[in-house]
Amino acid sequence: MSEKTFSDRWQQLDWDDLTLQLNSKTTRDVERALSADTLTTTDFMALISPAARPYLEVMAQKAQTLTRQRFGHVVGMYVPLYLSNLCANDCTYCGFSMSNHIKRKTLTPAEIHSECKAIKALGFDSLLLVTGEHQRKVGMDYFRETFPLIRDYFSTMMMEVQPMATEEYAELRTLGLDGVMVYQETYHESTYQRHHLKGKKQDFHWRLQTPDRLGQAGISKIGLGALIGLSGQWRTDCYMVAEHLHYLRQRYWKTRYSISFPRLRPCAGGIEPESLMNETELVQLICAFRLFAPDIELSLSTRESPYFRDHMVPVAINQVSAGSRTQPGGYAEEDDPELEQFSPHDNRSPQQVADALLAAGLQPVWKDWDKYLGR
């Protein structure tokens, strides 16, 4: 009998029923959630519902208290390194989509060395590797060649690439991989199919089961998230993320988890969001996740504006990217917007972001952790 995965739990969750529940929450439900010491997924639902909007200040105060208790004043700094924009998928919302007529580039070992040296010069010691999803040209053979080169430069190495098999993740772990970010994009299957037109990414459940494979492979950190705005009900998608997190924490309890909050950003061939989340609602969502899971990492990328990041990070965020270049070769070479996956909103230098954190009484940390502490 095959081992159960989150797909089995997902089958029990009815999207329309959850949407109705979310919109039916009352102030009493919200107050009950705010008074609970340990929140259930039902409490989380109340906190992201429209009924919780008047309680935003209370939620923010509680979130900030929990963040300081768990993480102190430390905020981790990381940066993405785009290795390739080759992609064998056709996705409506992504600049790397195979149907987009953009220049394609995959970094050579020599170019990777140049990129790593440029990133180290900026101060970073924690790296997120990103590629388009191309199993043949940017798959295990490429990672076997490049991971040892990259690991020599950085103490923490994470990746955001195509979903892989359990045994492949286990092998990458031996090559120095610490964490994997894998976003479901949307948990609404028919919407998912409408936006994924060609390629392996069309397989909804293969992607949905990826965090299970990561947990089975013993990967130290798993990152989750939904692409906010891709479905017509962002609240329901984000509730599904909480369900996914709850399931994984019970099953793979030795693993660390992080949640990201990507909202649709402009890109080549881009689409308009099906549901709009304003910044107040994003604050509400972030605070709800902190109250729901006080010890997980919450990350905010350069997709958001400098003003929003500077005001939100002190409340509940403990991981930020800075100085991000979303194209291969973006650090050692001149920027080439034609290679970008999306356009960042916060274009400040890493040092400017760090200075803003210091001004807010926070301590930017450029190094995540040492391998000997986690193995």
Salt bridges, closest charged atoms under 4 A:
GLU3 OE2 - ARG251 NH2 3.12
ASP29 OD1 - ARG32 NH1 3.08
GLU111 OE2 - LYS105 NZ 2.88
ASP125 OD1 - LYS120 NZ 3.01
GLU133 OE2 - ARG207 NH1 3.01
ASP141 OD1 - ARG144 NH1 2.86
GLU171 OE2 - ARG144 NE 2.61
ASP178 OD2 - ARG151 NH1 2.71
ASP178 OD1 - ARG375 NH2 3.16
GLU185 OE2 - LYS201 NZ 2.79
GLU185 OE2 - ARG207 NH2 3.77
GLU189 OE2 - HIS205 NE2 3.88
GLU243 OE2 - ARG9 NH2 3.06
GLU274 OE2 - ARG194 NH2 2.44
GLU274 OE2 - HIS195 NE2 3.26
GLU281 OE2 - ARG235 NH2 3.69
ASP295 OD1 - ARG249 NH2 2.50
GLU297 OE1 - LYS221 NZ 2.56
GLU297 OE2 - ARG256 NH1 2.82
GLU304 OE1 - ARG263 NH2 2.66
ASP310 OD2 - ARG348 NH1 2.94
ASP335 OD1 - ARG325 NE 3.11
ASP336 OD2 - LYS103 NZ 2.71
ASP346 OD2 - ARG309 NE 2.98
ASP346 OD2 - ARG348 NH2 2.76
ASP368 OD2 - ARG256 NH2 3.33
ASP370 OD1 - LYS367 NZ 3.08
